[in-house]
Amino acid sequence: MPAFLLLTIVTAVRILSRNRLRAGLTMLGIVIGVGAVIAMVSIGEGAKAAVQAQVATMGTNVIIILPGATTATGVRGGQGTKVTLTVSDGIYLKKRAPLLRDTGWAKRDAMQVVNGSRNWNVRVYGISPSYLSIRDWSFENGGGFTQTDVDTAARVAIIGQTVVDNLFEAGEEPVGAAIRIKNVPFRVVGVLTAKGQSAEGWDQDDVIFIPFSTAERKVFGTSFFGSVGALYASTENVEDLAPAVEQIREALRVRHRLQPDQEDDFTIKTQVDIGKLQEGTSETLTVMLLSIAAVSLLVGGIGIMNILLVSVTERTREIGVRMAVGAKRRHILIQFLIEAVTLSLLGGTIGIIVGIVGARLTTVIAGWPTIISGSTVIAAFLFSLVVGLFFGLYPANKAARLNPIEALRYE
């Protein structure tokens, strides 16, 4: 039996090599399909890894609590349009939610910042000192705020790398420099390590942090002292995020005196939720692209079936001769199935090379991250094999069912 299979494979290769152009065009659909599957999955995996890396820059096990929305005269405003969260809420949560490692708060506004003859429009955040540790911000130079800075509403600032690039000359030392925020002089005490783009798509390094008390009293102004734009919290373990969210919800509902039939006047998001949302978008795109690739594979399979049907017609007399000298129906069936599988495997092999090269070129040319998975390569190759077997079965069965006498008479 092994000798028969080897002989059959050699025969199949010889038959296919007789008309290389036809065989090549037949394999084209398989090549495109397998290549597209590998390239698309690689792009999808790369996008997923990029999203995970971006979400990781938010900090470790971070929970974000946002104010609620306003409703006036039947019109509902956007999230955060109502003042429902305060500094006192953040302090209260740290006492009432045991799973929380720390809590912090922040308020932001976009403002013009000036350094000498240079100016830059940047997001300015008034923050609690704990905000930096919750978000896992580290310093490239200098340091953070002291409790004295917070208590005295000191005019000190921490700046991101994008702000450094746009406000300072190359080689100029930012730490210790004086900048003006809304015409209020500030001294730079720290430069943050670059974090890059966030999961939402904005530049995390284009920021300036100042003490919350300073922002409230000297820069932003407020009609409600102690109000915050968002509360932040963190847990020790990622498994604690879900139960911690419930603790936060229960504590805030009690503190805000909400009745059982009233909706929350706040919104809670976790690092995991944001990551899943971003990954869901990339996965949807990947599924759509894979569907297109699957169609290419099906077209390739139909091409294999058509070419084998033509081959059966062209080789009818040959099939009759083989049957006349003792070949059984299963031998004819195996012969044509091996031809179909050979076409699909050759197409799959070339498709794997095309897919890997395509993924690499995507990274080089477009700058998109790609991750080539061995399991994806194997799955695409096996799928091409299944396509060859499935679409080769009908013409192989047709050849095996030919009547030997009628086949010998065929011209």
C-alpha positions in Angstrom: 0.0 0.0 0.0 2.8 2.6 0.8 4.4 1.8 -2.6 1.0 2.3 -4.3 0.5 5.7 -2.6 4.0 6.8 -3.5 3.5 5.8 -7.1 0.1 7.5 -7.2 1.6 10.8 -5.8 4.4 10.7 -8.4 1.8 10.1 -11.1 -0.3 13.0 -9.8 2.6 15.4 -9.9 3.5 14.3 -13.5 -0.1 14.8 -14.6 -0.3 18.3 -13.0 3.1 19.3 -14.4 1.8 18.6 -18.0 -0.2 21.8 -17.9 1.6 24.0 -15.4 -0.3 27.2 -16.3 -3.7 25.5 -15.7 -2.5 24.0 -12.4 -1.1 27.4 -11.3 -4.3 29.2 -12.0 -6.3 26.5 -10.2 -4.1 26.9 -7.1 -4.4 30.7 -7.2 -7.6 30.8 -5.1 -6.1 28.6 -2.5 -2.9 30.7 -2.4 -4.9 33.9 -2.0 -7.2 32.4 0.6 -4.5 30.9 2.8 -2.3 34.0 2.5 -5.2 36.3 3.4 -6.1 34.1 6.4 -2.5 34.2 7.8 -2.0 38.0 7.0 -5.4 39.0 8.5 -5.1 37.0 11.7 -1.5 38.3 12.1 -2.8 41.8 11.8 -5.6 41.1 14.2 -3.3 39.5 16.8 -1.0 42.4 16.5 -3.8 44.9 17.0 -5.0 43.0 20.0 -1.5 43.0 21.5 -1.2 46.7 20.8 -4.5 47.4 22.5 -3.4 45.4 25.6 -0.2 47.3 25.7 -2.1 50.6 25.5 -4.6 49.6 28.2 -1.6 48.5 30.4 -0.4 52.1 30.3 -3.5 53.2 32.2 -2.0 51.6 35.3 -2.5 48.4 37.2 -6.0 47.2 38.0 -7.5 50.7 37.5 -11.2 51.6 38.2 -12.5 54.9 36.8 -15.7 56.5 38.3 -17.2 59.2 36.2 -20.0 61.7 37.2 -23.5 61.2 35.9 -25.5 62.9 33.2 -27.9 65.8 33.6 -31.6 65.6 32.6 -33.4 68.9 32.1 -36.8 69.5 30.4 -36.7 66.0 29.0 -33.3 66.5 27.5 -30.5 64.2 28.7 -27.0 65.6 28.7 -23.8 63.7 28.2 -21.9 61.7 30.8 -20.0 64.0 33.2 -22.4 67.0 32.6 -23.6 66.9 36.2 -21.5 67.4 39.4 -22.0 64.2 41.3 -18.5 63.3 42.5 -16.4 65.0 45.0 -13.0 64.7 46.8 -15.0 63.6 49.9 -16.4 60.7 47.8 -12.8 59.5 47.0 -11.8 59.6 50.7 -15.0 57.8 51.7 -14.5 55.0 49.2 -11.0 54.3 50.5 -12.6 53.7 53.9 -15.7 51.9 52.8 -14.4 49.6 50.0 -11.9 47.2 51.5 -10.8 45.8 48.2 -9.4 49.1 47.0 -5.7 49.6 47.3 -5.9 53.4 46.9 -8.2 56.2 45.6 -7.5 59.4 43.8 -9.2 62.2 41.8 -8.6 64.5 38.9 -10.1 67.4 37.0 -8.9 68.6 33.6 -9.2 71.4 31.2 -7.4 72.4 27.9 -5.3 75.5 28.3 -2.6 77.5 26.7 0.8 77.1 28.3 3.7 79.4 27.7 7.5 79.1 28.1 9.3 82.2 26.9 8.5 82.6 23.2 7.0 79.2 22.9 3.4 78.2 23.7 1.4 75.0 23.5 -2.3 74.1 23.9 -2.3 71.1 26.4 -4.6 69.2 28.7 -3.9 70.4 32.3 -5.0 68.1 35.1 -5.5 69.0 38.7 -4.8 65.7 40.6 -4.4 64.2 44.0 -0.9 62.8 44.7 -2.2 59.3 44.7 -3.3 59.7 41.0 0.2 59.2 39.8 0.7 55.9 41.7 -2.7 54.6 40.6 -1.9 55.3 36.9 1.7 53.9 37.3 3.3 57.1 36.2 7.1 57.2 36.6 9.5 60.0 36.2 12.3 60.5 33.7 13.6 63.4 35.7 12.6 65.2 38.9 9.7 64.0 41.1 6.1 64.5 42.1 4.2 66.7 44.5 4.7 66.7 48.3 1.9 66.9 50.8 3.0 70.5 51.5 2.5 71.4 47.9 -1.1 70.1 48.1 -1.8 71.8 51.4 -0.4 75.2 50.3 -1.8 75.0 46.8 1.8 75.4 45.5 2.3 76.4 41.9 4.3 73.4 40.8 3.8 71.3 37.7 4.7 67.9 36.3 4.9 67.7 32.5 4.8 65.0 29.8 7.3 64.3 27.0 5.1 65.9 24.3 5.0 69.1 26.3 8.8 69.0 26.8 9.2 68.7 23.0 7.0 71.6 22.2 7.8 74.0 25.0 11.6 73.6 25.4 14.6 73.7 23.1 16.6 70.6 22.4 18.9 70.0 25.3 17.2 72.6 27.6 16.5 71.3 31.1 12.8 71.4 31.9 13.0 70.7 35.7 13.3 73.9 37.6 12.0 76.0 34.6 9.2 78.5 34.9 6.1 78.1 32.7 2.8 80.0 32.7 -0.6 78.3 32.8 -3.4 80.7 32.2 -1.0 83.5 33.1 -0.2 81.9 36.4 3.5 81.1 36.9 4.4 77.5 37.7 7.7 75.8 38.5 8.4 72.4 36.7 9.3 69.8 39.3 9.2 66.6 37.3 9.2 65.2 33.7 7.1 62.0 33.2 8.4 58.9 31.4 6.7 58.6 28.0 3.6 56.4 27.8 2.5 56.9 24.2 -1.0 56.6 22.8 -3.9 55.6 25.0 -6.5 52.9 24.2 -8.9 55.8 23.3 -6.3 57.2 20.8 -5.0 60.3 22.5 -1.5 61.2 23.4 -0.9 60.5 27.1 2.3 62.4 27.1 0.6 65.7 26.1 -0.3 66.5 29.7 0.5 68.7 32.6 -0.3 67.7 36.2 -0.7 70.3 38.9 -1.9 69.8 42.5 -5.7 69.6 42.7 -5.9 72.3 45.3 -3.9 74.6 43.0 -6.0 73.9 40.0 -9.2 74.5 41.9 -8.2 77.8 43.6 -5.8 79.4 41.1 -6.3 78.0 37.6 -9.6 76.3 36.8 -12.0 78.0 39.2 -15.2 76.2 40.3 -18.7 77.0 41.5 -18.5 73.9 43.7 -15.3 73.4 45.7 -14.3 69.7 46.0 -16.1 68.6 42.7 -14.0 66.3 40.5 -14.0 65.3 36.9 -13.4 61.7 37.8 -12.4 59.4 40.7 -9.7 56.8 40.3 -9.1 53.6 42.3 -7.0 50.5 42.1 -7.0 47.0 43.5 -4.2 44.6 44.4 -5.3 41.9 42.0 -7.2 41.9 38.7 -9.6 39.3 40.2 -10.7 41.9 42.7 -11.9 44.4 40.1 -15.5 43.0 39.7 -16.2 42.8 43.4 -14.5 46.1 44.0 -16.9 47.7 41.5 -19.9 46.4 43.4 -18.4 47.8 46.7 -17.9 51.2 45.1 -21.5 51.2 43.7 -23.0 50.2 47.0 -21.0 52.8 48.9 -21.7 55.7 46.5 -25.4 54.9 46.4 -25.6 55.0 50.2 -23.5 58.2 50.3 -25.5 59.9 47.6 -28.8 58.8 49.2 -30.1 57.2 46.1 -33.4 55.3 46.5 -33.7 51.7 45.1 -35.7 52.9 42.1 -33.2 55.6 41.2 -30.4 55.1 38.7 -26.8 55.6 39.6 -25.6 59.2 39.3 -22.2 57.9 38.3 -20.6 55.5 35.9 -17.9 52.9 36.7 -15.4 51.6 34.2 -12.5 49.2 34.7 -9.3 48.7 32.8 -10.7 45.3 31.8 -13.9 46.8 30.3 -12.0 49.3 28.2 -9.6 46.6 27.0 -12.5 44.3 26.0 -14.2 47.1 24.1 -11.1 47.9 22.1 -10.4 44.2 21.5 -14.0 43.6 20.4 -13.6 46.3 17.7 -10.4 44.7 16.3 -11.9 41.2 16.5 -15.0 42.3 14.5 -12.7 43.7 11.8 -10.6 40.5 11.8 -13.8 38.3 11.5 -14.9 40.4 8.5 -11.5 40.0 6.8 -11.4 36.3 7.6 -14.8 35.9 5.9 -13.4 37.4 2.8 -10.4 35.1 3.0 -12.7 32.1 3.4 -14.6 33.1 0.2 -11.2 33.0 -1.6 -10.6 29.5 -0.3 -14.0 28.4 -1.4 -13.4 29.9 -4.9 -10.1 28.0 -4.9 -11.9 24.8 -4.0 -14.4 25.3 -6.8 -11.5 25.9 -9.2 -10.0 22.5 -8.1 -13.3 20.8 -8.7 -13.7 22.3 -12.1 -10.2 21.5 -13.3 -10.5 17.9 -12.1 -13.9 17.5 -13.9 -12.2 18.7 -17.0 -9.4 16.2 -16.3 -11.8 13.3 -15.9 -13.3 14.1 -19.3 -9.9 14.4 -21.0 -8.7 11.2 -19.4 -11.8 9.0 -19.8 -10.1 6.6 -22.2 -7.0 6.4 -19.8 -9.3 5.5 -16.9 -11.0 2.8 -19.0 -7.6 1.3 -19.9 -6.5 1.3 -16.2 -9.7 -0.5 -15.2 -9.3 -3.0 -18.0 -5.9 -4.0 -16.8 -7.1 -4.5 -13.2 -7.4 -1.1 -11.5 -10.2 -1.0 -9.0 -12.7 1.8 -8.5 -10.9 2.8 -5.2 -7.6 3.1 -7.1 -9.2 5.6 -9.5 -10.9 7.5 -6.6 -7.6 7.7 -4.7 -5.7 8.9 -7.8 -8.0 11.9 -8.3 -8.2 12.7 -4.6 -4.4 12.8 -4.4 -4.4 15.1 -7.4 -6.8 17.4 -5.6 -4.9 17.3 -2.4 -1.6 17.9 -4.2 -3.1 21.1 -5.8 -4.4 22.3 -2.5 -1.3 21.5 -0.5 1.0 23.2 -3.0 -1.4 26.2 -3.0 -1.5 26.2 0.8 2.3 26.1 1.0 2.7 29.0 -1.4 -0.1 30.8 0.5 1.7 30.4 3.8 4.8 32.1 2.3 2.6 34.9 0.8 0.8 35.4 4.1 3.9 35.7 6.2 5.6 38.0 3.6 2.4 40.1 3.4 2.2 40.4 7.2 5.9 41.5 7.4 5.4 44.0 4.6 2.3 45.4 6.4 4.5 46.1 9.5 7.3 47.6 7.4 5.2 49.8 5.1 2.1 50.7 7.2 3.7 50.4 10.6 0.9 48.1 11.9 2.0 45.6 14.5 1.6 42.0 13.3 2.0 38.7 15.2 2.4 35.5 13.2 1.0 32.6 15.1 2.2 29.1 14.4 -1.3 27.7 15.2 -2.8 30.0 12.6 -0.3 28.8 10.0 -1.1 25.1 10.7 -4.9 25.8 10.8 -4.8 27.6 7.4 -2.7 24.7 5.9 -5.1 22.1 7.2 -8.1 24.0 6.0 -6.6 24.1 2.5 -6.2 20.3 2.8 -9.8 19.9 3.7 -10.9 22.2 0.9 -8.9 20.0 -1.6 -10.5 16.8 -0.2 -14.0 18.2 -0.2 -14.0 19.7 -3.6 -12.0 16.8 -5.1 -14.4 14.2 -3.9 -17.1 14.8 -6.5 -14.9 14.6 -9.6 -12.9 11.6 -8.1 -16.1 9.8 -7.4 -17.3 10.6 -10.9 -14.1 9.1 -12.4 -14.4 6.0 -10.2 -18.0 5.3 -11.4 -17.2 5.4 -15.1 -18.2 2.2 -17.0 -14.9 0.6 -18.2 -16.4 -0.4 -21.6 -17.9 3.0 -22.3 -14.7 4.6 -21.1 -12.6 2.6 -23.6 -14.9 3.6 -26.4 -14.6 7.3 -25.5 -12.8 9.4 -28.1 
